[in-house]
Structure formats: C-alpha cells, structure tokens
Amino acid sequence: MKDNERQEIEKFGQLQENGIFTMTIIGEIEGHQLSAQNAKTTKYEHMIPALAKVEQDESIKGILILINTIGGDVECGLAIAELIASLSKPTVSLVLGGSHSIGVPLAVAVDHSFIVKSATMMIHPVRSSGTFIGVIQSYRNIEKIQDRITIFISDHCKMKKERVEELMLHIGQQVKDVGMILSGEEAVKEGLIDEMGGIKEATDRLIEIINQSENK
C-alpha cells in the first residue's frame, strides 16, 4: 500500500482501488457544530469535497460506502445523502453495526443497499437539540425537517412514506422514546434495505452495476 493511500485511510477512511472508491461513514455525523473531543466522527466538510471529487474523477467507476453510524447533524447528514443520490457513478452501500437516525437516508441514497445480519437500523422522529424556542413555529419547523427526511427515505427505497412515518412514531420498543429499531433481516423485509450481504456481495453488485452502465 502506498503512503498516500495509507494517509487517506487513516485521515478520511477512504480508499481508491481498481476503479472503486471506498468511503466510510462512521460514528457521529459532525456538521455545523463540533462533536465531543473524544467522539469518533464523520465530518461534513470532508465528505462534501470528497464526493465532488469522486464525481469529477474519470478513473473512478463506482463508489462503495461502508456505514456504521449513530446519526448526528440532521441537516448535514441529509445534505450528504442528497449528494450521494445525485452522483452519476454507480453507488452501493453496506450497513455494518448500525445506521441509525440520519444514517437511514445515507444508507438508502445509493443505487443498491446491503446490510449484514447483525446490523440494525433505527428510525425515529427528529429531536430538538435545544436550540429551538418552544413555540408552535418551532414545532412546525421540526415537522418540515421530518417530512423532508421521510420523503427522501421513501423515494430511495421500497418502503412507502406512510410506513416510514408509522415506524417513526412507534411506541413501546425504545425506553423513553418513540421509533423503531429494525434488525438486518427486518430492514430487508420492510423494503428499507435492498438485500442481505457482506463486503463480497456489495462489491460484486457494484462491479455488476458498473459493467451494466458501461455496456449501455
């Protein structure tokens, strides 16, 4: 492995090999505000230029995104998801461990999504960070953000918007909270994720999509 490749992995969790660009989304999605000093994060300001570079680099044929995130900044996470969805290159995601909260749109933003059996997906309503004033306008703002997320999720997977909202507002599974935690198998059964599988299946599918796009 070359020194520059090792540095890319260590600093950004990214690797380019044989035309496939592998990037990781791990820990907390850090956005407009800094996360705790000891928190493992995926930084918004790193992801945006990296994805823009991928789009413009002719040597990159496809993107494999490995995900294990607890969620984080809603606006920035959704912006990253929108950028992934708008890429012209073939994209495949693989959920390892979990893809919770705003990690759900990130997992489904691709052409084809995978999840391992032991991983989980957590869907829940948008939570106020404490920066909102407790008036009706603030609640309407939260509702609009939540609606943007549910529409994005339903537009990029087989799950209907009504079902996404139903799972978001589910009561009884989480202590002191609403929402739903889906296992890997449940996420596939619900149509949230396309397929069960690991790194081999995800890579094989990405190569297949790349070949199909080049033969058009």
MOKAJO-V105476 format. One record per pair of residues at least 24 apart in sequence whose ideal C-beta (glycine too) atoms are under 10 Angstrom apart, sorted by the first residue. I is the first residue (numbers start at 1). J is the second residue. D is the distance in whole Angstrom. If there is no record, write none. Layout:
i={I,I}
j={J,J}
d={D,D}
//
This chain:
i={8,11,12,12,12,12,12,13,13,13,13,14,14,14,14,14,15,16,16,16,16,16,17,18,18,18,18,19,19,19,19,19,19,19,19,19,19,20,20,20,20,20,20,20,20,20,20,20,20,21,21,21,21,21,21,21,21,21,21,21,21,21,21,22,22,22,22,22,22,22,22,22,22,23,23,23,23,23,23,23,23,23,23,24,24,24,24,24,24,24,25,25,25,25,25,25,25,25,25,25,25,25,25,25,25,25,26,26,26,26,26,26,26,26,27,27,27,27,27,28,28,28,28,28,28,28,28,28,29,29,29,29,29,29,29,29,29,29,29,29,29,29,29,29,29,30,30,30,30,31,31,31,31,31,31,31,31,31,31,32,32,32,33,33,33,33,33,35,35,39,39,40,40,40,41,41,41,42,42,42,42,42,42,42,42,42,43,44,44,44,44,44,44,44,45,47,47,47,47,47,47,47,48,48,48,48,50,50,51,51,51,51,51,51,51,52,52,54,54,54,54,54,54,55,55,55,55,55,57,60,60,61,61,61,61,61,61,61,61,61,62,62,62,62,62,62,62,62,62,62,62,62,62,62,62,63,63,63,63,63,63,63,63,63,64,64,64,64,64,64,64,64,64,64,64,64,64,65,65,65,65,65,65,65,65,65,65,65,65,66,66,66,66,66,66,66,66,66,67,67,67,67,67,67,67,67,67,67,67,67,67,67,67,67,67,67,68,68,68,68,68,68,68,68,68,69,69,69,69,69,69,69,69,69,69,69,70,70,70,70,70,70,70,70,71,71,71,71,71,71,71,71,71,71,71,72,72,72,72,73,73,74,74,74,74,74,74,74,74,74,74,74,75,75,75,76,77,77,77,77,77,77,77,78,78,78,78,78,78,78,78,80,80,80,81,81,81,81,81,81,81,81,81,81,82,82,82,83,84,84,84,84,84,85,85,85,85,85,85,87,88,89,89,89,89,90,90,90,90,90,90,90,90,90,90,91,91,92,92,92,92,92,92,92,92,92,92,92,92,92,93,93,93,93,94,94,94,94,94,94,94,94,94,94,94,95,95,95,95,95,95,95,95,96,96,96,96,98,98,98,99,99,99,100,100,100,101,101,101,101,101,102,102,104,104,104,104,104,104,104,104,104,104,104,104,104,105,105,105,105,105,105,105,105,105,107,107,107,107,107,107,108,108,108,108,108,108,108,108,108,108,108,108,108,109,109,109,109,109,110,110,110,110,110,111,111,111,111,111,111,112,112,112,112,112,112,112,112,112,112,113,113,113,113,113,113,113,113,113,113,113,114,114,114,114,114,114,114,114,114,114,114,114,114,114,115,115,115,115,115,115,115,115,115,115,115,115,115,115,115,116,116,116,116,116,116,116,117,117,117,117,117,117,117,118,118,119,119,119,119,119,119,119,120,120,120,120,120,120,121,121,121,121,121,121,121,121,121,121,121,121,122,122,122,122,122,122,122,122,123,123,123,123,123,123,123,123,123,123,123,123,123,123,123,123,123,123,123,123,124,124,124,124,124,124,124,124,124,124,124,125,125,125,125,125,125,125,125,126,126,127,127,153,154,154,156,157,157,157,157,157,157,158,158,158,158,158,158,159,159,159,159,159,160,160,163,163,163,164,164,167}
j={50,46,42,43,46,47,50,42,46,50,66,46,47,50,53,54,64,54,57,59,60,63,64,61,62,203,207,57,58,59,60,61,62,89,206,207,210,60,61,62,63,64,89,90,92,203,206,207,210,50,51,53,54,57,59,60,61,62,63,64,65,89,91,62,63,64,65,66,94,199,202,203,206,47,50,51,54,63,64,65,66,67,84,64,65,66,67,68,69,96,65,66,67,68,69,72,77,80,81,84,93,95,99,103,106,107,66,67,68,69,70,96,97,103,68,69,70,71,72,69,70,71,72,73,77,101,102,103,69,70,71,72,73,74,75,76,77,78,79,80,81,101,102,103,106,72,73,76,77,72,73,74,75,76,77,78,79,80,102,73,75,76,72,73,76,129,131,72,73,70,72,68,69,70,69,72,73,67,68,69,72,76,77,80,103,106,76,72,73,75,76,77,79,80,76,76,77,79,80,83,84,106,76,79,80,83,80,83,80,83,84,86,87,89,91,83,87,83,84,87,88,89,91,83,86,87,88,89,89,87,89,89,90,206,207,209,210,211,213,214,87,89,90,91,92,111,203,205,206,207,208,209,210,211,213,87,89,90,91,92,93,110,111,206,90,91,92,93,94,110,114,199,202,203,205,206,207,91,92,93,94,95,106,107,109,110,113,202,206,92,93,94,95,96,97,114,199,202,93,94,95,96,97,98,99,100,103,104,106,107,110,113,114,115,119,121,94,95,96,97,98,99,100,103,119,95,97,98,99,100,101,102,103,104,106,107,97,98,99,100,101,102,103,122,98,99,100,101,102,103,104,106,122,124,127,100,101,102,103,102,129,101,102,105,126,127,129,142,145,146,148,149,102,145,148,102,101,102,103,104,105,106,149,102,105,106,109,145,148,149,152,105,106,109,105,106,107,108,109,110,149,152,153,156,109,148,152,109,108,109,110,111,156,109,110,111,152,155,156,111,213,206,209,210,213,205,206,207,208,209,210,211,212,213,214,206,209,194,195,197,201,202,203,204,205,206,207,208,209,210,193,194,202,206,119,193,195,197,198,199,201,202,203,205,206,119,120,121,184,187,192,193,202,184,198,199,202,122,181,184,187,192,193,124,179,181,125,126,127,149,179,126,149,149,150,152,153,156,157,164,167,168,182,187,192,193,148,149,150,151,152,153,155,156,157,153,156,157,187,192,193,152,153,154,155,156,157,158,159,187,191,192,193,194,152,153,155,156,157,156,194,202,206,209,156,194,205,206,209,213,193,194,195,197,201,202,205,206,208,209,156,157,187,188,192,193,194,195,197,202,205,184,188,193,194,195,196,197,198,199,201,202,203,205,206,182,183,184,185,186,187,188,192,193,194,195,196,197,198,202,184,196,197,198,199,201,202,183,184,185,188,196,197,198,183,184,182,183,184,185,187,193,196,181,182,183,184,186,187,167,180,181,182,183,184,186,187,188,190,192,193,167,173,174,177,179,180,181,182,149,150,153,159,163,164,165,166,167,168,169,170,178,179,180,181,182,187,190,192,167,168,169,170,173,174,177,178,179,180,181,149,150,165,168,169,177,178,179,150,168,177,179,192,191,192,192,187,190,191,192,193,194,188,190,191,192,193,194,187,190,191,192,193,190,191,190,191,192,190,192,192}
d={9,8,9,9,6,9,7,8,9,10,8,9,10,6,10,9,9,9,8,8,7,10,10,9,10,10,9,10,10,7,6,4,7,10,10,9,7,8,7,5,7,6,10,9,9,7,7,8,8,9,9,9,5,8,9,5,9,7,5,7,9,8,10,10,8,5,8,7,10,10,10,9,10,8,6,8,8,7,8,6,7,10,10,10,8,5,8,8,9,9,6,7,5,8,5,10,9,8,10,9,9,10,8,7,6,9,8,8,5,6,9,9,8,10,8,6,7,10,8,7,6,7,4,8,10,10,10,10,6,9,6,3,5,9,10,6,4,10,10,7,10,9,6,7,8,6,7,8,10,7,3,8,6,3,7,10,8,9,9,6,7,7,10,7,10,9,9,7,9,9,9,10,10,9,9,7,10,9,10,7,8,10,9,8,10,9,9,9,7,9,4,8,7,7,9,9,10,9,5,8,9,10,9,7,7,7,10,10,7,5,7,9,7,10,10,8,10,10,10,7,10,7,9,9,8,6,7,7,9,10,6,7,7,9,9,10,5,9,8,8,10,6,4,7,7,9,9,10,5,7,10,7,5,10,8,7,6,7,5,8,9,8,9,8,10,8,6,8,7,9,10,8,6,6,9,6,10,7,7,4,7,10,8,8,8,6,9,9,10,10,8,5,8,6,10,10,8,8,6,7,5,7,8,8,5,10,6,10,6,6,10,9,10,9,9,10,9,7,5,4,6,7,10,9,8,9,8,7,6,7,8,8,4,10,7,9,9,7,9,5,7,10,7,8,9,8,5,3,5,5,8,9,8,9,10,9,7,6,8,7,9,8,5,9,6,9,9,10,6,9,9,7,9,8,9,8,8,3,7,9,7,6,9,6,6,9,9,8,7,6,7,9,6,8,4,5,9,8,4,9,9,6,9,8,7,10,7,8,10,4,6,10,10,4,8,9,8,9,6,9,9,10,10,8,8,9,6,9,9,4,5,9,8,6,10,8,8,9,10,10,9,5,8,9,6,4,9,9,7,10,8,9,8,10,9,10,10,8,7,6,8,4,9,10,10,5,8,7,7,8,10,7,10,10,8,9,10,7,9,10,9,10,9,8,9,8,10,9,9,9,9,9,7,8,10,9,6,10,9,9,10,10,9,9,7,10,9,6,9,10,5,6,10,7,10,9,9,9,9,8,7,8,6,9,9,4,4,9,9,10,10,7,7,9,8,9,10,6,10,8,9,10,9,10,10,9,9,8,6,9,10,5,7,10,10,8,5,8,9,7,9,7,9,9,8,5,5,7,10,9,10,9,9,7,7,5,7,4,7,9,6,5,10,7,10,9,9,4,9,10,6,7,9,5,9,8,6,8,9,10,6,7,7,6,9,10,10,8,5,6,10,6,9,9,8,7,9,8,5,10,8,9,10,5,6,6,7,9,8,9,9,7,5,8,8,8,5,10,9,6,7,10,10,8,10,6,7,5,8,9,9,8,10,10,7,9,10,5,5,10,8,10,6,5,8,7,10,10,8,9,6,9,9,10,7,6,6,3,8,9,9,10,9,5,7,9,6,7,10,9,9,10,8,10,10,10,9,9,6,5,7,8,10,8,3,8,9,8,9,6,4,5,9,10,8,7,8,9,9,8,9}
//
